[in-house]
Amino acid sequence: MKTPEIIKTVRTTLGLSQVDFARLLDISRAQLSMVELGRRALLPSKFVLVVKIFNLLTPVTDRPYNSSTGINKKDGEKLLLQM
């Protein structure tokens, strides 16, 4: 899987819109769109942030991801703002 596919998969797995995910990464929605299309590279520091966000919002379990068992959106946003 290539980087653009990874970025989009993480975003969609977490159920985030491009606007919301771009805000978390502190980039524009247009820039995120270009990254997901493979037309623009994501800075390594932003890719590390994608991994941190994914790890934070994905529960550690042997079971498949279920949004009802993860961190709720409000608590997740609070934790992300502390990053």
C-alpha positions in Angstrom: 0.0 0.0 0.0 1.4 3.4 -1.0 1.4 6.5 1.3 -1.6 8.2 -0.3 -3.7 5.0 0.1 -2.5 4.7 3.8 -3.5 8.3 4.5 -7.0 7.9 3.0 -7.5 4.5 4.6 -6.6 5.9 8.1 -9.0 8.8 7.5 -11.9 6.7 6.3 -11.4 4.0 8.9 -11.7 6.6 11.6 -14.8 8.0 9.9 -13.4 11.5 9.5 -14.1 13.9 6.6 -11.3 15.5 4.7 -12.0 18.8 6.5 -11.8 17.2 10.0 -8.7 15.2 9.2 -7.0 18.2 7.6 -7.7 20.2 10.7 -6.1 17.6 12.9 -3.0 17.6 10.6 -3.0 21.4 10.5 -3.1 21.5 6.7 -5.8 22.6 4.2 -8.5 20.3 2.9 -7.2 20.9 -0.6 -3.7 19.9 0.5 -5.0 16.7 2.1 -6.9 16.0 -1.1 -3.7 16.3 -3.2 -1.9 14.0 -0.8 -4.6 11.4 -1.0 -4.5 11.6 -4.8 -0.7 11.2 -4.8 -0.1 14.6 -6.3 1.6 16.1 -3.3 3.8 14.6 -0.6 3.0 14.8 3.1 5.8 16.0 5.3 7.3 13.2 7.4 6.3 15.0 10.6 2.6 15.0 9.4 2.8 11.3 8.5 4.0 10.6 12.1 1.0 12.6 13.3 -1.3 10.4 11.1 0.1 7.4 12.8 -0.3 8.9 16.3 -3.9 9.9 15.5 -4.7 6.4 14.2 -3.1 4.8 17.3 -4.9 7.1 19.6 -8.4 6.7 18.1 -8.1 2.9 17.4 -8.7 0.6 20.4 -6.0 -2.0 21.2 -7.8 -5.3 20.8 -7.7 -8.5 19.0 -11.2 -7.9 17.7 -11.9 -5.8 14.5 -12.3 -2.1 14.9 -15.8 -1.1 16.2 -16.4 2.6 16.6 -18.6 1.9 19.7 -15.7 0.4 21.5 -13.2 3.2 20.7 -12.7 6.6 22.3 -15.7 8.8 21.8 -15.3 11.8 19.5 -15.3 14.5 22.2 -12.6 12.8 24.3 -10.6 12.0 21.2 -10.6 15.7 20.1 -9.5 16.7 23.6 -6.6 14.3 23.5 -5.6 15.4 20.0 -5.5 19.0 21.0 -3.0 18.1 23.7 -0.6 16.7 21.1 
